[in-house]
Amino acid sequence: MIRKGERNLITDVPGLKVGNAEDVNIRTGVTVVVADSPSPAAVDVRGGAPGTRDTEALDPVSLVDGVDGLVLAGGSAFGLDAVGGVQAVLQSQGRGYQIAPGLPRVPIVSGAILFDLASGGDKNWGDDPPYRRLGKAAAAGAGLDFRLGNAGAGLGAVAGAHKGGLGSASIVRDDGICVGALVAVNAVGSVVIPGSDAFWAWAFEQDGEFGGRRPGQVPPLQSALPADMKAVVKPGSNTTIAIVATDAELSRIELKRLAIMAADGFARALRPVHTPFDGDLVYALSTGRRTLSAPRPLRVMELGSLAADTLARAIARGVYEAETLGPFRSYRDMFP
């Protein structure tokens, strides 16, 4: 048996905190996951237009075993500056990799960005993009509870024909192992089954967390592409970026497999997905609080399946919790 966590957030995974920061005038934001201690992580990139910082450091053959934080940011390439802001806060807290005695510690933080430059607002920030400042604010305010929808990296997000947003969900197994997901949904594809108000992820919903809508008599698909995709599709203008986490003790190689399997959660919640126009990626992180029983490959397979389901729920939840912003109408306004 499985059940959603107490908060139904990625912070149900012990050892994690999340912070959001937004600039409502610019219509953009940053979300950061901070681990209580350096934690092994991996990444799987599926989209054709990714934007990342320090993802190579997560390769299992790299030197550093754990990350201090992971960042999801708006702003396209400008948003990568948010990582530096997060590093500044963590270093001030004495966090970071000790290269040699007497040298400054270096917090290990990786980040990914989505395109929200067309979200409206005042993007004329001159020679001082806001993302380092937003990264610092998000890291400084990290805690166990946080907002969804038009929050953090989800503020300027758009998902198909709907206002996108920040989503999160969690699941707990009978043995106590927890899997959580956090996602900023800014996809080309649609989250809704054509001809209905039901999310593609409806079958995975827990306790009506995204409205409890169910597909009725839905006509056969008439097109390879849904009508409620984004009206204008171009490279670099989208991307759904996510983090899945667990308290099961996993190696970086096992986390890589977890990230690969979790990416199927995109396909359970979005159509189409992993397109040439999206920069879809999934980070996977372990806080290592619980021992994984043998046989390990089977246990990793089980966790990967749960991660995909939980990520699909988080995607639907992010869109469900979003609010109309300018011309971008929310799911709940379109399907009251």
N, C-alpha and C positions, 0 to 999 in steps of 0.2 A: 504494500500500500504506500501511496505517496500523498502528500498534502502540501499546500502552499505554506511558506514560512510566516512567521508572526507579523512581519511588516509587509510581506509580499514585495520585497525590494532586494536588490543585490546585497545590501548590508545585513541581510539575514545570514550571510556567510560570515562567521566570526573572524575578526581581524581586518575588516574593511570599513572604510568611511567614504562618503561621497559628498562633494561640494559642488554647488552651482553658482555661477555668476552671469549676469546679463547686463547689456546696455540696451534699454528699450528704445532709445532714440535712434540707435544704429540698427536695431532689430537683429541682434546677434548675441551669442553667448558661449560659455565654456563650461564643461563638466569634467570633474577630475575624480578618479578613484585613488585613494591613498591607502596603502597597506600599513598595518601597524609595525611590521618589520619587513625587510627585504624578502620578496616572494618570487619564486620561479614563474616565468610567463613565456608564452609563445604567441605567434600570430599567424593567421591564414588570410591571404589576400585573394579575393575572387573577382572583384570588379576590374573593369578595363581602364579606369581613370583614377587610381588611388593617389592620395597625398598623405605622406607620413614623415615622421621624424624618429630616428634611432630604432627602427624595427629590426635592422640587422643585428643589433645588440642582443636580440632575443633568440637568435640562432643557437641551437644546442651546443655548437662548437665554440661559441664566443666565451670570453673570459668571465664575465660577471654572472653569478648564479641567480640573482634576484633583482626585481625592480622595486623601487619605492613608490612609484605612482604611474598611472596611465591617464591620458588626456584625450577627450573628445571635444572638438572645437568647431565652431563655424568660421566663416571668413576665408574659405579657400586657403591658398598658400599663406596668406597673412596670419591665419589662425595658428600656424605652427609656432609662432612666437609665444603662445600660451605655455608651452612646455618650459621655456626659460623662467617664466613667472612662478610656476609650480616648483621648479628646482630652487629658486631663490628662497621661497618659504621653507622648504624642507631643509635646506642647508642651514638656515637660521635656527632650526630646531635640532641641529647636530646630526642630521640624517645624511647618509651618503656613503659611497664606497671609499674606503681608505686606501689610496694608491700607495702612499709611503708615509711614515711618521713625519709630522711637521707640515705636510702639504694639506691644502684644503680638501675636505671631503667632497665627493661628486655624487649628488643624488642621481640615481638611474631612473629616468622618466622617458617613456615613449608616448607618442601622440599621433592622432589621425584627425583629418579635417573633412568637413563637408562644405559644399558650395551654398552659401546663402546671400551672396552679393546682390541677388535680384529680389530680395525679400522686402524691399522698400526701406524707409528710414534714411537717415543722413549718413551716407558712406564717405563723405568728404572729410576724412580725418587727417588730411595733410600728411606730414612726415612722422606722425606718431600713431600708428595703428593701436587699437585698444587691447589687443589680445594678451600681451604680457601682463598688463594691469588686471585683466579679467582672470587670467590664470592664477595670479597671486591671491585675488579675492576668493576664488573657488577653493583653493587649497587651504587658505586660512579659515574658511568657514565649513570645512568638511565635518560631517557628523553622521549619525546613524539614520536620521530621517531627512528626506529631501522631497522637493516638488517634482511632479511629472508634467507632461504636456508642454506648454510654452515656458520651459525652464531650461537654463543652461544651454547646451548645444542644440536643444530642440526649439529654441525661441524662433529662429528664422527658417526652420525646416518646413518643407512641403513634400507631401507623399502622394504622388499621382495627382488626382483632382482634389485632394483633401489637404487641409492644414496638417503638416507633420508635427512631430514632437518628440520629447524624451520619454522613453518607456522603461519599465523595469518589472521584474517578476522573480519569484523564487519557488523552489520545490524542496521538500525535505523527505528523505526516505525513512523507512521504519528503523534502520540502523543509526539514524541521526545525521547521516551525511547530507549536506545541503549543496544545492546548485542554484546559482543566481545569474541573472542576465540584466544588462543595462544597454540601452540602444538609443541612438539619435536617428530618427526615421526621416530620410530626405530622398526617397526613392523615385526613380522614373516610373516604376510600375505601380499597379493598383493594389490596395489592401482589401478591396471589397469584391465579392463574387458578383459578376455581371447579372443584372436583373434582380438584385436583392439588396438588402441592407446588412447582410451577414459578412463578417470578416472571413477571409480565406482561412484564418487560424481558429475558426469557431470550435472545431472539434477538440481543441486543447484547453479551452477556457476553464478556469477554476472559479466557481462561486460567483458567476456573473461579473467578473472583473472588467470586462469590456462590453457590457450592455446586455449580454445574454441573447442576442439575436441569432436566429437559426435559419438556414436556407430553406425555403419552401420548394415549390415546383419550379426549379430553375431550368430555363431552356438550354439546349445544347450550345456549347461555345461556337460562335459563328466566325471567329477571327483568331488569328494567332496572337493578336495584341488587343487588350481591352480598350474600350472607348474612353474610360476615365483615367488614362495615363496622363502625364504632364502634357500640356498642349504644345510646348516647344521643347524639343529634346536635342541637347547638344552636349558634346564631351565636356567634362569638368563641371557640370551644373547640377550634379546630384550627389548621391552617395549615402548609404546606410552604414553606419559605423557602430560596432558593438563590442562589449566586453562580457565574457562569461567567466564565472568564478566558482570555485568549490573549496571546501575545507578538507577534502580528501588529499592525502599526501601523494602528489604526482611528480614525476620527473619532467624535465623540459621536453623530452621526446614524447612522453605520454600526453603532456599538455598540447603539443602540436597536433596529435591525433584528436584530442578533445576539441580544439579549434576547428579542425577540418570537419568533424562531424557536426559541430554546432552550427556551421555555416548552412547546413541544410534547413535550419530554422528560417532562414531568409526565404527559401523556396516554399515553405509551408505557410508563409504569411504574405508574400508579395508575388505579383505576376505582371510582366516578366521580371527576372532578377539576374544579377551578375552580368549586366549588359555592357557594351562598350562605353556607355555613357555614365555608368556608376563606378564608384571607387570602393565597393563593398569590401569590408574586412571584419574579422573577428579576432580580438585578443582573448586568450585563455590564461587564467591565473589561479594559483593554488596557495592558500594560506597554511596548508599542511597541518591542520589541527587534529585530523583523524587518520588513523592507519587504514590502508586499503587491504582488504583480505584477498587471499589467493582464490582462483587464478587471476592474476592481475589483468591480462588482456580482456577477459570477460568482464571484469569490473569496469575497466576503461570503456568498453563498448556500452555498458549500461549507462554510465555517466554521460557519454557522448550523446546517446539517444535522449536522455533527460535534458541535456543542455540545448539540443535542437528544439525540443518542445517548449522549453522555458523561454528561449529566445523568440520563438514565434508568438508566444503570449505577450512578451514585452513589446514587440513591434505593434501588435494590435492595440495594446494598452496605451502606448505612446500616442497613437493617432486618436484613440477614443478620449483621452484626457486633454487633448489639445483644444484650444479656443480659437475662434475666428480672429484673424489678424489682417487688417486691411482687406485686400481682395481675396485673401485665402480663407475659404470657409471651412469650418470645422465639421467633422463627421456628425456631431450631435446637432449642429444646425441644419445639416443637409438631411439627416434622418431623425427628426425629433420624436 
